[in-house]
């Protein structure tokens, strides 16, 4: 049974001991107390388990994977453990303002038609905290959301979101188990197809950028974006958005370039719409090593 206005917070952890206490403390300090933490230990071999078990709070629920899983898979398992009516995500290296949950739940209480609430946020990099102020959108805003990802500056990071659980339940599946870095983007694409968004115009989360961020693996990111674009090739509405500034063509070519063994790539010129990029594709075929050397510099 799902509990009204209970917020289930998903935290997946693989060797997150460095910042974990900071994340948990920010959760314990929330002014809104009706929450549960679904902490899914993704086969850690550091002190993460000891840290989380040191907190004597029955709202914290610990689970552990018997093997290292990608984020799409581990998040799917964590979601299945949630009993709340709302879902939020707090990664081990991020943290929240004390009133984050309270302000977002207030939005949901005031408007029953809202499916997703997000906010402005801070970035922490090299011990400096910087405000990230963006133009925020409400209502149906799939176009703005996808364009923001295409431009490389997502409308909001994962850490600010609160999602009504029954919106996720409407999907054919929650997280794509084939995805790691881009599992959040893929979920938001599908939710934005029908969800009503709103925002809190405050800085409610702290997003940390550091050397160990999963998103720094560009090879994996490019491969996953290629997979996502291919997956939605029969969705005309999403395809039109992906075609902005030849985004799909660029991803196809980047994926092609990142493949060490070009003969094994599943990218071919028939997937590319722009004549310019088709010509570039054949140049790569003729002189792949030289192009790769330029690309990797």
Beta strands, then each sheet from edge to edge (+ up, - down):
strand 1: 3-13
strand 2: 35-41
strand 3: 60-64
strand 4: 84-89
strand 5: 95-96
strand 6: 116-125
strand 7: 128-132
strand 8: 162-164
strand 9: 197-209
sheet 1: 3+ 2+ 1+ 4+ 8- 6+ 7-
sheet 2: 3+ 2+ 1+ 4+ 8- 6+ 9+ 5-
end
